[in-house]
């Protein structure tokens, strides 16, 4: 399995599948807000809680089928996996849903895309085997340029900085980036599917609790809305499970860089499902930059000097 996940082509395809799935969540969330009549932060967090707790259930069932047993954790792993759930699921998505409601989509997208920087920087300080290099920095800068380009719209950037808006999205990006590193750090304690299942179950349960206490309400369950929630849960199951496997067998930098493609997929899939305009020189340039950043970090050859 190690050689399979470390293969450059395999790693690239699987990472892009994860990012495409996460990118598809952007239009799905917008559609979900409409179908479930969601307008306030409490309801948004409750909606997220339903999604990720269900994803945890599906991942748990998948793990049981794959392992042909009830998957359990060692007692010594419990605090690490539950801590991962708080960081990767609860903190990230509380900040994401509230923050995005108080800033423009362009600013939110660019700030959130900085998670790749946070992943690589955190890995440099927390893991001896992960060091900052000129190649990593160059790849991140080129990929980040693509995210800025794709959000070049008149008035999209607005002005000012607020903690409830840009501040929380920044915390979300930091949480996402740091969680990629901590996930790799605890990957030897349990199998990736076990870690993913329990962190989603715990993190999702806390989201539900926060949403309920905040007065959140999710209603309007129909066949269409239920299928949408089911899809969103399943995409999280698949994406988080594959991502955990990739981080277990690869350096953080070679996986995290693909995160820059999430907004690109989000824009493209929003065009498909929401009828938004997507074909333009600007979007093509963004795609080229993001692709170039990914290629720079994942290309074969001698690693350059540490920073």
C-alpha positions as CSV (number, residue, x, y, z in Angstrom):
1,X,0.0,0.0,0.0
2,X,2.9,2.4,0.8
3,X,4.3,2.2,-2.8
4,X,0.7,2.6,-4.2
5,X,0.0,5.9,-2.3
6,X,3.6,7.2,-2.9
7,X,3.3,6.8,-6.7
8,X,3.3,10.3,-8.2
9,X,0.4,9.6,-10.6
10,X,-1.7,7.8,-8.0
11,X,-1.1,10.5,-5.4
12,X,-2.0,13.2,-7.8
13,X,-5.2,11.5,-9.1
14,X,-6.4,10.6,-5.6
15,X,-5.6,14.1,-4.2
16,X,-7.4,15.8,-7.0
17,X,-10.4,13.5,-6.5
18,X,-10.5,14.6,-2.8
19,X,-10.3,18.3,-3.8
20,X,-12.9,17.9,-6.5
21,X,-15.3,16.4,-3.9
22,X,-14.6,19.2,-1.5
23,X,-15.0,21.7,-4.3
24,X,-18.4,20.2,-5.0
25,X,-19.4,21.0,-1.5
26,X,-19.5,24.8,-2.2
27,X,-22.5,24.7,-4.5
28,X,-24.0,21.9,-2.4
29,X,-23.9,24.1,0.7
30,X,-25.6,27.0,-1.1
31,X,-28.3,24.7,-2.4
32,X,-28.6,23.1,1.0
33,X,-29.2,26.5,2.7
34,X,-32.1,27.1,0.3
35,X,-33.7,23.6,0.6
36,X,-33.4,23.5,4.4
37,X,-34.3,27.2,4.9
38,X,-31.1,28.0,6.7
39,X,-30.4,31.6,7.4
40,X,-28.6,31.9,10.8
41,X,-25.2,30.8,12.1
42,X,-26.7,28.3,14.6
43,X,-28.6,26.5,11.8
44,X,-25.5,26.5,9.6
45,X,-23.4,24.9,12.3
46,X,-26.2,22.4,13.0
47,X,-26.4,21.6,9.3
48,X,-22.6,21.0,9.2
49,X,-22.9,18.8,12.3
50,X,-25.5,16.6,10.6
51,X,-23.3,16.3,7.6
52,X,-20.1,15.4,9.4
53,X,-21.7,13.1,12.0
54,X,-23.3,11.2,9.1
55,X,-20.0,11.1,7.4
56,X,-18.5,9.6,10.5
57,X,-21.2,6.9,10.6
58,X,-20.6,6.0,6.9
59,X,-16.8,5.9,7.5
60,X,-17.3,3.7,10.5
61,X,-19.5,1.2,8.6
62,X,-17.1,1.2,5.7
63,X,-14.2,0.5,8.1
64,X,-16.1,-2.4,9.6
65,X,-16.7,-3.9,6.2
66,X,-13.1,-3.5,5.1
67,X,-11.7,-4.8,8.3
68,X,-14.4,-7.5,8.7
69,X,-14.8,-6.5,12.3
70,X,-16.0,-3.6,14.5
71,X,-13.3,-1.0,14.3
72,X,-12.2,0.2,17.7
73,X,-9.4,2.4,19.1
74,X,-6.8,1.7,21.7
75,X,-7.4,3.7,24.9
76,X,-4.1,5.5,24.4
77,X,-5.3,6.8,21.0
78,X,-8.6,8.3,22.2
79,X,-7.4,11.7,23.3
80,X,-5.3,12.1,20.1
81,X,-8.2,11.1,17.8
82,X,-10.8,13.1,19.6
83,X,-8.4,16.1,19.6
84,X,-8.1,15.6,15.9
85,X,-11.9,15.7,15.6
86,X,-12.1,19.0,17.5
87,X,-9.3,20.6,15.3
88,X,-10.1,19.1,11.9
89,X,-13.9,19.1,12.0
90,X,-15.4,21.3,14.9
91,X,-13.1,24.3,14.9
92,X,-12.6,24.4,11.2
93,X,-16.2,24.3,10.2
94,X,-17.5,26.6,13.0
95,X,-15.0,29.2,11.8
96,X,-15.7,28.5,8.2
97,X,-19.5,28.8,8.3
98,X,-19.6,31.9,10.5
99,X,-16.6,33.6,8.9
100,X,-17.9,33.2,5.4
101,X,-21.2,34.8,6.3
102,X,-19.3,38.0,7.3
103,X,-16.9,38.5,4.4
104,X,-17.0,38.4,0.6
105,X,-16.6,35.1,-1.2
106,X,-13.4,36.3,-2.9
107,X,-11.7,37.2,0.3
108,X,-12.9,34.1,2.1
109,X,-11.7,31.9,-0.8
110,X,-8.2,33.4,-0.8
111,X,-7.8,33.4,2.9
112,X,-9.0,29.8,3.2
113,X,-6.6,28.7,0.5
114,X,-3.7,29.8,2.7
115,X,-4.2,26.4,4.5
116,X,-1.5,24.9,2.3
117,X,1.0,27.5,3.6
118,X,0.0,26.7,7.2
119,X,0.4,23.0,6.6
120,X,3.9,23.3,5.2
121,X,5.0,25.8,7.9
122,X,3.5,23.7,10.7
123,X,5.1,20.6,9.4
124,X,8.5,22.4,9.3
125,X,8.3,23.1,13.1
126,X,6.5,20.0,14.3
127,X,8.1,17.2,12.2
128,X,11.8,16.7,11.8
129,X,11.4,15.0,8.4
130,X,9.5,18.0,7.0
131,X,11.5,21.1,6.2
132,X,10.8,24.2,4.3
133,X,12.5,24.3,0.9
134,X,12.8,26.8,-1.9
135,X,10.7,24.4,-4.1
136,X,7.9,24.2,-1.5
137,X,7.8,27.9,-1.1
138,X,7.8,28.5,-4.9
139,X,5.0,25.9,-5.4
140,X,2.8,27.5,-2.8
141,X,3.4,31.1,-4.1
142,X,2.5,30.1,-7.7
143,X,-0.6,28.1,-6.5
144,X,-1.7,30.9,-4.3
145,X,-1.4,33.4,-7.2
146,X,-4.0,31.2,-9.0
147,X,-6.4,31.6,-6.1
148,X,-6.0,35.4,-6.2
149,X,-6.5,35.5,-10.0
150,X,-9.7,33.5,-9.9
151,X,-11.1,36.0,-7.4
152,X,-10.3,39.2,-9.4
153,X,-13.7,40.8,-9.6
154,X,-14.7,44.5,-9.2
155,X,-15.8,45.0,-5.6
156,X,-15.1,41.4,-4.6
157,X,-12.4,42.4,-2.1
158,X,-14.5,44.9,-0.2
159,X,-12.4,46.6,2.5
160,X,-11.4,46.2,6.1
161,X,-10.8,43.3,8.4
162,X,-13.1,41.9,11.0
163,X,-12.6,39.1,13.4
164,X,-16.1,37.6,12.7
165,X,-15.4,37.6,9.0
166,X,-11.8,37.5,7.7
167,X,-10.5,36.6,11.2
168,X,-12.5,33.4,11.6
169,X,-11.8,32.3,8.0
170,X,-8.1,32.7,8.8
171,X,-8.5,30.6,12.0
172,X,-10.3,28.1,9.8
173,X,-7.4,28.0,7.3
174,X,-4.9,27.6,10.2
175,X,-7.0,24.8,11.7
176,X,-7.2,23.0,8.4
177,X,-3.5,23.3,7.8
178,X,-2.5,22.3,11.3
179,X,-4.9,19.3,11.2
180,X,-3.2,17.9,8.1
181,X,0.1,17.8,10.1
182,X,-1.4,16.4,13.3
183,X,-3.3,13.8,11.2
184,X,0.1,12.6,9.8
185,X,1.6,12.7,13.3
186,X,-1.0,10.3,14.7
187,X,-1.3,8.2,11.6
188,X,0.8,5.4,13.1
189,X,-1.5,5.1,16.2
190,X,-4.5,3.7,14.3
191,X,-5.4,2.9,10.7
192,X,-6.5,5.9,8.7
193,X,-10.1,4.7,8.3
194,X,-10.4,4.3,12.1
195,X,-9.0,7.8,12.8
196,X,-11.2,9.3,10.1
197,X,-14.4,7.6,11.4
198,X,-14.0,8.6,15.0
199,X,-12.7,12.1,14.4
200,X,-15.7,12.8,12.2
201,X,-18.1,11.2,14.7
202,X,-16.8,13.2,17.6
203,X,-16.2,16.5,15.7
204,X,-19.7,16.2,14.1
205,X,-21.3,15.5,17.4
206,X,-19.8,18.6,18.9
207,X,-20.9,20.7,15.9
208,X,-24.5,19.4,16.5
209,X,-24.3,20.3,20.2
210,X,-23.0,23.9,19.4
211,X,-25.7,24.3,16.7
212,X,-28.5,23.2,18.9
213,X,-27.4,25.3,21.9
214,X,-27.1,28.3,19.5
215,X,-30.8,27.9,18.6
216,X,-30.1,26.3,15.2
217,X,-33.0,24.6,13.3
218,X,-32.8,22.5,10.2
219,X,-36.1,21.5,8.6
220,X,-37.6,20.9,5.1
221,X,-36.5,17.3,4.7
222,X,-37.7,16.0,1.3
223,X,-36.4,13.4,-1.0
224,X,-34.3,16.0,-2.8
225,X,-32.9,17.7,0.3
226,X,-32.2,14.4,2.0
227,X,-30.3,13.1,-1.0
228,X,-28.3,16.3,-1.1
229,X,-27.3,15.8,2.6
230,X,-26.5,12.2,1.9
231,X,-24.2,13.1,-0.9
232,X,-22.4,15.8,1.2
233,X,-21.9,13.2,3.9
234,X,-20.6,10.6,1.5
235,X,-18.2,13.0,-0.2
236,X,-16.7,13.8,3.2
237,X,-16.4,10.1,4.0
238,X,-14.5,9.4,0.7
239,X,-12.4,12.6,0.7
240,X,-11.3,12.5,4.3
241,X,-10.5,8.7,4.2
242,X,-8.4,9.0,1.0
243,X,-6.7,12.2,2.4
244,X,-5.7,10.4,5.6
245,X,-4.2,7.6,3.6
246,X,-2.2,10.0,1.4
247,X,-0.9,11.9,4.4
248,X,0.2,8.6,6.1
249,X,2.5,7.6,3.2
250,X,3.6,11.0,1.8
251,X,5.1,14.2,3.0
252,X,2.7,16.9,4.0
253,X,3.9,19.3,1.3
254,X,3.3,16.9,-1.5
255,X,-0.3,16.4,-0.4
256,X,-1.2,19.8,1.0
257,X,-0.3,21.7,-2.2
258,X,-3.4,20.1,-4.0
259,X,-5.6,22.1,-1.6
260,X,-5.2,25.1,-4.0
261,X,-7.3,23.3,-6.5
262,X,-10.4,23.2,-4.2
263,X,-11.5,26.8,-5.1
264,X,-10.9,26.0,-8.8
265,X,-13.1,23.0,-8.6
266,X,-15.6,25.0,-6.6
267,X,-15.9,27.6,-9.3
268,X,-16.2,25.0,-12.1
269,X,-18.8,23.0,-10.3
270,X,-20.8,26.1,-9.3
271,X,-21.0,26.8,-13.0
272,X,-22.4,23.3,-13.6
273,X,-24.9,23.2,-10.7
274,X,-25.7,26.9,-10.1
275,X,-25.4,28.2,-13.7
276,X,-22.6,30.6,-12.9
277,X,-20.3,31.8,-15.7
278,X,-16.9,30.0,-15.6
279,X,-15.3,30.1,-19.0
280,X,-12.9,33.0,-19.1
281,X,-9.2,33.9,-19.5
282,X,-9.0,34.7,-15.8
283,X,-10.2,31.3,-14.7
284,X,-7.9,29.6,-17.3
285,X,-4.9,31.6,-15.9
286,X,-5.9,30.6,-12.4
287,X,-6.0,26.9,-13.3
288,X,-2.6,27.1,-15.0
289,X,-1.1,28.7,-11.8
290,X,-2.6,26.1,-9.5
291,X,-1.5,23.3,-11.8
292,X,2.1,24.8,-12.0
293,X,2.3,25.0,-8.2
294,X,1.3,21.4,-7.8
295,X,3.8,20.3,-10.4
296,X,6.7,22.3,-8.9
297,X,6.3,20.5,-5.5
298,X,5.5,17.1,-6.8
299,X,8.1,16.9,-9.6
300,X,10.8,14.3,-9.3
301,X,14.4,15.2,-8.7
302,X,16.8,16.1,-5.9
303,X,15.2,18.2,-3.1
304,X,16.6,21.7,-2.9
305,X,18.1,23.4,0.1
306,X,16.2,23.8,3.4
307,X,15.2,27.2,4.3
